[in-house]
């Protein structure tokens, strides 16, 4: 006969505390590795755009490489799984923007989202603009906008600005390799194309260009067309991605790029099976007599049979792994609820991914 302790049976089960190294178990997710090069629509933050794609494919791990302003459109690289290990190489890459500058008004955010804080009747001519542009090419000193993702004492500048806290952002040196007019300027607006390096704010270029021309200015439209190895022709819109995601597996096969695509341009070396095994275990692999000469501390992609094994540094006559990669996974194994069957709560506007410009 089985007996029961009534008091004990009714008491709630004791909660076990998670020890160090134990992970909270959540719902299973799809293990996907690679890049989706999204054409972000205007009106979404970068994190909201990432969340929209995550709802389509339910990936185990995801992030975005670089932040686009909510009003901006264009190239937003989204990294999944193993591709998140290569995010710094994309963020540090060259970028291209096309943006429209309106003369005669300065705003708190240096774009159309902020209140007008100053006005001017001065309207520069095309000749005046073209004469001023070389001042903003090369290594230039630039103060980021008050509403930006720059951190001040551990907090985002835009969070402090929204709270009414006045902070003095320090100028920093950025690189602009090209700044040209496209199309025909009007009396009130001009459209520019900029090729630049990491950390450049085109809103700051517009603001400072206006001041240099004796007027006020802000950005009314902004589109990013390049980030590192990814170009405008690589992009897919969110609407097109949603249409493809009716068949998630087919969509992934069509649009998910290899994690190694982020490393295009880095030197490569083929390694044998033994060296690949050592690198995958985090061990160094000796350079062979027939291997090319490598500069000390140079970066190189080690491949076996064409497949990326590790990102390495050449040190003391051997390859030493910095990042190790497993074979990319592209399989949808967890059923995905159709968007029409799911209530989608809006994402918080101020959310920012861990991968920022």
Secondary structure, DSSP 8 states (H G I E B T S, - for coil): -----HHHHHS--------TT--------B-B-EEEEEEE-TT--HHHHHHHHHHHH-BSSEEEES---TT-EEEEEEEEGGGGGGHHHHHTS-EEEEEEEEESEEETTSBTTS-EEEE------HHHHHHHHGGGSEEEEE---SSSS-EETTEEHHHHHHTT-------EEEEEEEEEEES---SSEEEEEEEE-TT--HHHHHHHHHHHTTS-EEEEEEEEEEETTEEGGG-EEHHHHHHHGGGHHHHHHHH-B-GGGGGTTS-EEE--HHHHHHHHTT--EE--TTS----TT-EEEEEETTEEEEEEEEETTEEEEEEE-----B---S----GGGS------TT---S---
